[in-house]
Structures are given as structure tokens and as C-alpha cells.
Amino acid sequence: MAVDVIIEDPRWVEAGLDQLTERAFAALCSHLGLEAELCEGSVLACDDDRIKVLNADFREKDKATNVLSWPAEERATPGARPPLPEEDFDGTIELGDIAISYDTCAHEAAEADKPMSDHVTHLIVHGLLHLLGYDHISDDDAEIMEGTEVEILATMGIEDPY
């Protein structure tokens, strides 16, 4: 696996984001039949101040959020599961990038009375699915994406977050 975790906020070290990302990515790849060793991407582990700037710059929303995703290429297939990505000329699959905010994740986990690790794992799976072309804009797409999330999380012993 070549998903790099870039820690900007040191609270993510104590939260074990490296391990949570590795575990989430392995479960996602196994579930979807994707060769993990061919995939490349990154996760920026930041705080609310940083993700608010990114959200404003890229989505024109001037507020913090839990997770943002930037797919390397458009893979969406409205109303259907997106096809698995193909290898580039060099044999790799470029997924894209994710940013995740400690502050928002911790607040949401506490508010929902969920373990932080379960909530973060869900959001990493969620972000990775966005990189693979899944979305939740329409009800049909949301049903496909959320169903896939629930299936992947179940393989990890994590309860349905919905």
C-alpha cells in the first residue's frame, strides 16, 4: 500500500491515524477486489483551521468539515457502482488525496457516543470511496455508497454508522 499519511496535527499520532488508515484501506481493497500494493494516495491529517481553508478554497464553503477528497481522476458513474480504476502506464493506480480534521472528527464521535477510532475509520473509508468515484449527491448514489461503507465496516467489526 502506498497511501501516505501526512501529519500536520500531532493529535493524530496519538489517535493512531497511520494504523487506522492502513486497516481501512486494506479492508476496502479486499472488499472491492482492488490490488492495494498498486494504489497510491495521501491523507492529510489536520485540524479545523486547515480544513476550513481547504473547504473554502476547493468547495467555496467557509466552514470546517470532517473529511475532504480530491480524486486523481473522475470515476463517477451516476446510479451505479463505479468501475475499478485501471493501472497507469507505470503499473500504479493513482487514487488522489484526502484531508481529515481532528477537531471535527473528535466532536462528531463524542456527540454520537462512538469510539473515535470507529468514526475516523468510517471517514477514511468514506473518503477513499470518493476517490474511487462513489458519491452521495443523489439518493440512488447515496444508497450505493453508504451500503458499500456499511459492508466494508462490517468486515472490520464496526457497526453501521448510519
N, C-alpha and C positions, 0 to 999 in steps of 0.2 A: 504494500500500500504506500502510496506517495501523497497522502493528504497531510500537508504541513500545518501545524498549529503554531500561530504567531501570537505570543502572549504579550499584550500591552498592559493589561491589568493583572497585577500579581495575585489577586484573589482567585483567579482561575487555576493557578498552580495547586493551591490547597483544595480546590474543588475537583481536581483530577481530570481536567478537560482533555488532556492528551489521551488518557485511557478511555474516557467516555467516547471520544471521537473515534478512536480505533475500534472499539467494540461496536458502536453504532454503524460504522462503515462496513465492518466485516459482516454484520447481520444483514444489512441492506444488500450487499453484493451477493451473499449466499441466497437470499430470498429471491432476488431478481435474476440470478444466473449470470452475474457480471464478474469478469475476472479482475479482482481487486488489485492485483500486482501491476496491471496495465494502467490504472487510473491515477490521474494527477489533479490536485486541487489544493486549496488552502482554507483555513479557518482563522479569522482574526478574532482574538479573544479580547474584548474591550469593555468599556464602561458606557453608561448612558450619555455622557457628554460627547464621546467619539461617535457613537452610533446615531445620535441626533444629527450631527453634522453630515454623516453619510446618508441618512434618510432624507435630509433636506437637499443635498446635492444631487442624489440619484432618483428620488421619488417625489421631490417637491413637497415633502411632509415635514414640517418643522416640529418634530417631536421624537422622543426616543421610542424604540421598538425592541422586541426581543431578538429577532434574527432577520438578517437581510441576505439575499442570494444574488449572485451575478453569474449566470450560466455562461460557459465559454462559447456556446452556440445555441441558437434557438432550436429546441427539440419538441416543443409542444405539439400535441395532436388533440385538438378540442374534442371532447366527448369520448375519448379512448385513452387507453394506457399508451404512453409514448413508446416508440421502439427503442431498444437498447442502442446506445451510441456505438459507432464504428471506430476502429483504430485509425489514428492518423498515419501518415506515411512512415513515421518512425516507430510504429507499433504501440503508441501510447493512446490513452483516451483522456483528453483534457476536459475536466468537469467544469471548473470555474472556481469561484470564491464565495465564502460565507463570512459574515460578521455576526457575532453574538455578544450581547450585552449582559454583563454580570448583574448589574443593578436591577434591570427589568426581570431577568430570569429569577433572581432571588425573591423579588417582590411577588411575582406570579406564583412561584412554588409555595411561598408562605401563605399567600391568600387562598390557594387551593388546598392547603394542608397536604402537599405532596412532597416526597423527598426531592431535594434539589437535583440529585443525580438522575432521577427518573425524568424530571421535567426537561433538564438540559439534553438528555439522550433523545427525548422526543423531538426537541427543537433541532438537534443535529440531523436526525433522520428527515425531518420536515425540510430543512434547508438542502440536504443532499437530493431529496426528491425534486425540489425545484430545479436544481442543477441538471437533472435528468429529463426535464420537460414537464413534470407534473405541476398542476396549478389548482387553484380553488376559486377561480373567478366565477364560473357558472356552477349551478347546483350539481350538474352531472359530473363536472371535473372535480368538484369538492368531494363528492361521494367516492370517486375513484381514488383520489389522493388520500383522503382520510382512511378509507378502507385498507389501502396499502400500508399506511403508517401503523394502523392497529395490528395488522398481520405481522409486520416486522417487529414491533414492540413486544408482541406476544411471544415470539421466539426468544426474546431476551428476558422474559418473566416480568414484563412491565405492563401494568393494567391499561385498559383503554382510556386514553386521556380525554376522550370526548364524552 
